[in-house]
Amino acid sequence: MEEANKSVASWFIFRGLCDSKELQTFLLLPFSTLYLMTAVGNLFVVLLFITDPHLHSPMYFLLANLSFVDFCLSSVTTPKLTTDFLKDNKTISFGGCMTQIFGVHFFGGGEMVLLVTMAYDRYVAICKPLHYSSIMDRRKCIWLVLISWTTGFVHAMSQQVMILDVPFCGSRIVDSFFCDTPLVIKLACIDTHTLGMFINANSGVLATICFILLVISYTYILLTVRLHSKDGASKALSTCTSHITVVLLFFGPCFLIYLWPFSITWMDKFLAVFYTVITPLLNPAIYTLRNKDIRNAIKRLINQHMNSQDNF
């Protein structure tokens, strides 16, 4: 009899960012533009790395992977968010919901480890410059990227396993614009307090370990540059500013979402937008605007295109 009262949900309904139909219509164009800029910006960085031999170095290989991950992370949630602005009934199938959960944690978890890998690359380049080419060879770079993707996959699968067989009944309303594990388990028929703690701990532990490794890496880098540089403090700051900025933009919302004990709906939605929409847009801008090699690569690509047009 107890099993009869439990069911596997076939669909969920998103409450969305807001209730006002007028505001949703107004937000359609800005969010569509943000996603288009995110897709173009990140894929352009990947294209630059592929087409320009001058960028075939470990740092830009990792940066191209980061841009691809950011594009994928934004694509998991933003297209659905923008199309839902036009709908009164913002439904998603159970399979679609599980796919979103897997995608967010797969690409999000992978990006955490990838940021650690990028910090390690900068540590070797600055603290052990004479051994950089031997330590960060092609084989090592590929393995480090594979480790980041594998970690993201394992993390996402662990989230899926914990929620896949949870029975749902009654309300199907998810108070957000995409499916995430802490939000979906609130709709379960059973007491999920312990399960929720495990789910948050799963994401929190990964984020905390990666953040500690990042702090250690950048501390070593800053100290090394300060000790061996004439203009120590300023050069140390400028060397890692872009990397540290990306780390703070990415990890700040993660800690507040998964480790902060208090949940405020509007704050959670803002952080979710920042995590899935804004940060993937800012990352390519932060890295490229401060990077002379990428700016030169863009000029070479433009000149190459203009020359081909002249020859034609």
C-alpha positions as CSV (number, residue, x, y, z in Angstrom):
1,M,0.0,0.0,0.0
2,E,2.9,2.3,0.8
3,E,4.5,1.6,-2.6
4,A,1.2,2.5,-4.3
5,N,1.3,6.0,-2.8
6,K,4.8,6.6,-4.1
7,S,5.4,7.4,-7.7
8,V,8.2,8.2,-10.1
9,A,7.7,11.8,-11.4
10,S,7.3,12.0,-15.1
11,W,7.7,15.8,-15.2
12,F,8.4,18.8,-13.1
13,I,7.3,22.5,-13.3
14,F,9.8,25.4,-13.0
15,R,8.6,28.4,-11.1
16,G,11.2,30.4,-13.0
17,L,13.1,33.6,-12.1
18,C,9.9,35.6,-11.4
19,D,6.1,35.5,-11.5
20,S,5.6,38.7,-13.5
21,K,4.8,37.9,-17.2
22,E,5.8,41.4,-18.2
23,L,9.2,41.1,-16.5
24,Q,9.7,37.7,-18.1
25,T,9.1,39.1,-21.6
26,F,11.5,41.9,-20.8
27,L,14.2,39.5,-19.7
28,L,14.0,37.4,-22.9
29,L,16.2,39.6,-25.0
30,P,18.9,40.2,-22.4
31,F,19.3,36.5,-21.5
32,S,19.2,35.5,-25.2
33,T,22.0,38.0,-25.9
34,L,24.0,36.9,-22.9
35,Y,23.9,33.2,-24.0
36,L,24.8,34.2,-27.6
37,M,27.8,36.2,-26.3
38,T,28.8,33.3,-24.1
39,A,28.6,30.8,-26.9
40,V,30.4,33.0,-29.4
41,G,33.1,34.1,-26.9
42,N,34.0,30.7,-25.6
43,L,33.9,28.9,-29.0
44,F,36.0,31.7,-30.5
45,V,38.7,31.0,-27.9
46,V,38.6,27.3,-28.8
47,L,38.8,28.2,-32.5
48,L,41.8,30.5,-31.9
49,F,43.7,27.7,-30.1
50,I,42.9,25.2,-32.9
51,T,43.9,27.5,-35.8
52,D,46.8,29.5,-34.4
53,P,50.1,27.5,-33.9
54,H,51.4,30.3,-31.7
55,L,48.9,29.3,-29.0
56,H,49.8,25.6,-29.0
57,S,51.2,25.7,-25.5
58,P,50.0,24.1,-22.2
59,M,48.4,27.3,-20.8
60,Y,46.3,27.9,-23.9
61,F,45.4,24.2,-24.3
62,L,44.0,24.4,-20.7
63,L,42.3,27.7,-21.5
64,A,40.6,26.3,-24.6
65,N,39.3,23.4,-22.5
66,L,38.0,25.9,-19.9
67,S,36.2,27.8,-22.6
68,F,34.6,24.7,-24.0
69,V,33.5,23.6,-20.5
70,D,32.0,27.1,-19.9
71,F,30.1,26.9,-23.1
72,C,28.7,23.5,-22.2
73,L,27.8,24.5,-18.6
74,S,25.8,27.5,-19.9
75,S,24.2,25.4,-22.6
76,V,22.7,23.0,-20.0
77,T,20.5,25.7,-18.4
78,T,20.3,29.0,-20.3
79,P,18.5,27.9,-23.5
80,K,15.7,26.3,-21.5
81,L,15.6,29.4,-19.3
82,T,15.2,31.8,-22.3
83,T,12.5,29.7,-24.0
84,D,10.6,29.4,-20.7
85,F,10.2,33.2,-20.6
86,L,7.7,32.7,-23.4
87,K,5.7,30.0,-21.7
88,D,3.1,30.0,-19.0
89,N,3.7,26.4,-18.1
90,K,7.4,25.8,-17.7
91,T,7.5,22.0,-17.7
92,I,10.4,19.6,-18.0
93,S,10.4,15.8,-18.3
94,F,11.9,13.7,-15.5
95,G,14.6,12.6,-18.0
96,G,15.3,16.2,-18.9
97,C,15.5,17.1,-15.3
98,M,18.0,14.3,-14.6
99,T,20.0,15.4,-17.6
100,Q,20.2,18.9,-16.3
101,I,21.4,17.7,-12.9
102,F,24.0,15.5,-14.6
103,G,25.2,18.3,-16.9
104,V,25.5,21.0,-14.2
105,H,27.5,18.7,-12.0
106,F,29.6,17.1,-14.8
107,F,30.7,20.4,-16.3
108,G,30.8,22.3,-12.9
109,G,32.9,19.6,-11.2
110,G,35.1,19.3,-14.2
111,E,35.7,23.0,-14.2
112,M,36.7,23.0,-10.6
113,V,39.5,20.5,-11.3
114,L,40.4,22.3,-14.5
115,L,41.0,25.5,-12.6
116,V,43.3,23.6,-10.2
117,T,45.2,22.3,-13.2
118,M,45.5,25.8,-14.6
119,A,46.9,27.0,-11.3
120,Y,49.4,24.1,-11.3
121,D,50.5,25.1,-14.8
122,R,51.1,28.7,-13.7
123,Y,52.9,27.4,-10.6
124,V,55.3,25.3,-12.7
125,A,55.8,28.2,-15.2
126,I,56.6,30.8,-12.5
127,C,58.2,28.8,-9.8
128,K,60.1,26.2,-11.9
129,P,60.6,27.9,-15.3
130,L,63.7,25.9,-16.3
131,H,61.8,22.6,-16.0
132,Y,58.5,23.9,-17.4
133,S,58.7,22.2,-20.8
134,S,59.7,18.9,-19.3
135,I,57.0,18.9,-16.6
136,M,54.1,20.3,-18.6
137,D,54.7,18.2,-21.8
138,R,51.9,17.2,-24.2
139,R,51.3,13.9,-22.5
140,K,51.0,15.5,-19.0
141,C,48.5,18.1,-20.2
142,I,46.2,15.5,-21.8
143,W,46.3,13.5,-18.7
144,L,45.5,16.5,-16.5
145,V,42.5,17.4,-18.7
146,L,41.3,13.8,-18.7
147,I,41.5,13.8,-14.9
148,S,39.3,16.9,-14.8
149,W,36.7,15.4,-17.1
150,T,36.7,12.1,-15.2
151,T,36.3,13.8,-11.9
152,G,33.4,15.8,-13.2
153,F,31.8,12.5,-14.5
154,V,32.3,10.7,-11.2
155,H,30.9,13.7,-9.3
156,A,27.8,13.9,-11.6
157,M,27.2,10.2,-11.4
158,S,27.3,10.2,-7.6
159,Q,24.7,13.0,-7.6
160,Q,22.5,10.9,-10.0
161,V,22.8,7.7,-8.0
162,M,21.6,9.5,-4.8
163,I,18.5,10.9,-6.4
164,L,17.5,8.6,-9.2
165,D,15.4,6.2,-7.1
166,V,13.9,8.8,-4.8
167,P,10.1,8.6,-4.9
168,F,8.2,11.8,-5.7
169,C,4.6,12.6,-5.0
170,G,2.4,15.6,-4.6
171,S,4.0,18.9,-5.7
172,R,6.1,18.9,-8.9
173,I,7.1,22.6,-8.6
174,V,10.8,23.3,-8.6
175,D,11.4,26.8,-7.2
176,S,14.1,27.7,-9.7
177,F,14.7,27.9,-13.5
178,F,16.6,24.6,-13.8
179,C,16.9,21.2,-12.0
180,D,19.5,20.9,-9.3
181,T,19.7,18.1,-6.7
182,P,19.0,20.1,-3.5
183,L,15.9,21.6,-5.1
184,V,14.5,18.4,-6.6
185,I,14.8,16.3,-3.4
186,K,12.6,18.7,-1.6
187,L,9.7,17.2,-3.6
188,A,10.4,13.7,-2.5
189,C,7.8,11.6,-0.6
190,I,10.4,10.6,2.0
191,D,12.4,12.4,4.7
192,T,15.5,13.6,2.7
193,H,17.3,15.5,5.5
194,T,20.2,13.0,5.7
195,L,20.2,12.5,1.9
196,G,20.4,16.3,1.5
197,M,23.3,16.5,3.8
198,F,25.2,13.8,1.7
199,I,24.3,15.6,-1.5
200,N,25.5,19.0,-0.3
201,A,28.6,17.4,1.3
202,N,29.4,15.7,-2.0
203,S,29.6,19.0,-3.9
204,G,31.0,20.9,-0.9
205,V,33.9,18.6,-0.3
206,L,34.9,18.7,-4.0
207,A,34.7,22.5,-4.0
208,T,36.6,22.9,-0.7
209,I,39.4,20.5,-1.8
210,C,39.8,22.3,-5.1
211,F,39.7,25.7,-3.5
212,I,42.4,24.8,-0.9
213,L,44.7,23.5,-3.7
214,L,44.1,26.8,-5.6
215,V,44.9,28.9,-2.5
216,I,48.1,26.9,-1.9
217,S,49.2,27.2,-5.6
218,Y,48.5,30.9,-5.9
219,T,50.1,31.6,-2.5
220,Y,53.3,29.9,-3.7
221,I,53.2,31.8,-7.0
222,L,52.7,35.2,-5.4
223,L,55.5,34.6,-2.8
224,T,57.9,33.4,-5.5
225,V,57.3,36.4,-7.8
226,R,57.5,38.8,-4.8
227,L,60.8,37.3,-3.7
228,H,62.5,37.2,-7.1
229,S,61.1,40.3,-8.7
230,K,62.2,43.9,-8.5
231,D,58.6,45.2,-8.4
232,G,57.5,42.2,-6.4
233,A,54.1,43.1,-5.1
234,S,52.7,44.7,-8.3
235,K,54.1,42.1,-10.6
236,A,52.8,39.3,-8.4
237,L,49.4,40.8,-8.4
238,S,49.3,41.3,-12.2
239,T,50.6,37.8,-12.9
240,C,47.7,36.0,-11.4
241,T,44.9,38.6,-11.4
242,S,42.9,37.0,-14.2
243,H,43.2,33.5,-12.8
244,I,42.3,34.6,-9.2
245,T,39.3,36.6,-10.5
246,V,37.9,33.6,-12.3
247,V,38.4,31.4,-9.3
248,L,36.5,33.8,-7.0
249,L,33.7,34.2,-9.5
250,F,33.3,30.5,-9.9
251,F,33.8,29.2,-6.3
252,G,31.9,32.1,-4.5
253,P,28.4,31.0,-5.7
254,C,29.3,27.3,-5.3
255,F,30.1,27.8,-1.6
256,L,27.0,29.8,-1.0
257,I,24.7,27.4,-2.8
258,Y,26.1,24.1,-1.3
259,L,27.7,25.0,2.0
260,W,25.7,28.0,3.3
261,P,23.3,26.6,5.9
262,F,20.5,29.2,5.2
263,S,18.4,29.2,2.0
264,I,16.9,32.4,0.7
265,T,14.9,31.9,-2.6
266,W,15.8,35.1,-4.4
267,M,19.4,34.8,-3.3
268,D,19.6,31.2,-4.5
269,K,18.2,32.2,-7.9
270,F,20.6,35.1,-8.2
271,L,23.6,32.9,-7.4
272,A,22.3,30.2,-9.9
273,V,22.1,32.9,-12.6
274,F,25.6,34.1,-11.8
275,Y,27.0,30.5,-11.7
276,T,25.4,29.3,-14.9
277,V,25.0,32.4,-17.1
278,I,27.3,35.2,-16.0
279,T,30.5,33.4,-15.1
280,P,30.7,31.4,-18.3
281,L,30.4,34.8,-20.1
282,L,33.0,36.6,-18.1
283,N,35.7,33.9,-18.2
284,P,36.8,34.4,-21.9
285,A,36.6,38.2,-21.5
286,I,38.8,38.1,-18.3
287,Y,41.4,35.9,-19.9
288,T,41.5,37.5,-23.4
289,L,41.4,41.2,-22.5
290,R,44.5,40.9,-20.4
291,N,46.4,38.5,-22.6
292,K,48.7,39.9,-25.3
293,D,49.1,36.5,-27.0
294,I,45.4,36.1,-27.5
295,R,45.0,39.7,-28.8
296,N,47.8,39.1,-31.3
297,A,46.2,35.8,-32.3
298,I,42.9,37.7,-33.0
299,K,44.9,40.3,-35.1
300,R,46.5,37.4,-37.1
301,L,43.1,35.8,-37.7
302,I,41.6,39.1,-38.9
303,N,44.6,39.8,-41.2
304,Q,44.5,36.3,-42.6
305,H,40.8,36.7,-43.3
306,M,41.4,40.0,-45.0
307,N,44.3,38.7,-47.1
308,S,42.1,35.7,-48.3
309,Q,39.4,38.2,-49.2
310,D,41.9,40.2,-51.3
311,N,43.2,37.1,-53.0
312,F,39.6,36.1,-53.9
